[in-house]
Amino acid sequence: MPDDENFTCMHDVLDALEAVIASSDPKKREALAAAIDGYAESFPEDFHWSISAQSPSLLNHLVMVIDWSCRPEAETKPRPAIRLVDRKPMGNA
């Protein structure tokens, strides 16, 4: 656990994201809102699932896109790909 001076929690990230979106070009915010509305209308079950506590996959993609898009290409931080491996059970399991 980092010390208190360097601690950044999820709410710090969300507050920063909210500030960036709120201060962005109103036409781009409108386009984002329209895209979210379109997604909600086209895939209502997925949308409502994505805003629930059961949404780790969407969260993964969301955080990665935010991370990539907020940095100039020369400053991107390579992130390791985490892959889950299907393994055969050992023994009598």
N, C-alpha and C positions, 0 to 999 in steps of 0.2 A: 504494500500500500504506500503510495507516495505521501510525502509530508504535506501538511495542511496548506503550505504556501503554493505548492505545485499541483494540487488536487483539482482535477477538472471532472465534473460529474456529467451525467446524461443531460441534466437540466441546463447546464452551461452550453452544451452543444445545441440543444433545442432552442434556447434563447437566442443564440447567435444566428441560427438558421431563420428563425422568425424575423429577426432584425434585418437580415439580408433580403428576404422576400419582401418585407414591408417597405424597404427603401428602394426596391428595384423599379424599373420602368413600369408605369401603370398598365401599358399595353401588354407587356410580358406577363405581369401578374394576372391580367384578364385571360390571356392565352393559357396560362397554367390552370386557372380556375375552370376554364372551359374544357381543358383536357381531363381534369379530375372529374368534372360532371359527366363528360362523355364516357369515361371509364366506369363510373358508378351506374350509368344508364345501360351500358352495354354488358357489363358483368356485375350486376348488383350483389350477387352472393359473394363473389371474390372481393368486391369493394368493401362490403360490410365485414367480411372476415379480415381484410387487411387493416381495418381500423380497430380491430379487437385485440385482445391480449394474446391471441393465437397466431400471430403473424410474423414469425421469425424470418421466413424466406423473403417476403417483401421488404422487411427491414434491412436485410442484407443488401439487396439491390439498391435500396434507397440510400443507405449510407455510402456505398461504393460510388454511386453516381454523384452524390454531393461532394465526396472527397475528390474525385477526379475533376469535377467541373469548377471547383473553387480555386484551383491552382493552375498557373501557367504550365504548359506542357513540359518545359525544362525543369520544373520543380516537382513533378509528380513523384509520389513515393510508391515504389513498387511494393505491393502487398502480396504475401505468399498465398497461393491457392490452397485452400483446405479441402481435401478430398476425403470422403468417407469410403472406406474399402469394405466390400462385402467379403466376409471371411467365413469359411466353413467352420461349423462348431467343432470343438475338440472334445474327444472322449465320448461320453454317452449323453451329452446335452441335447 
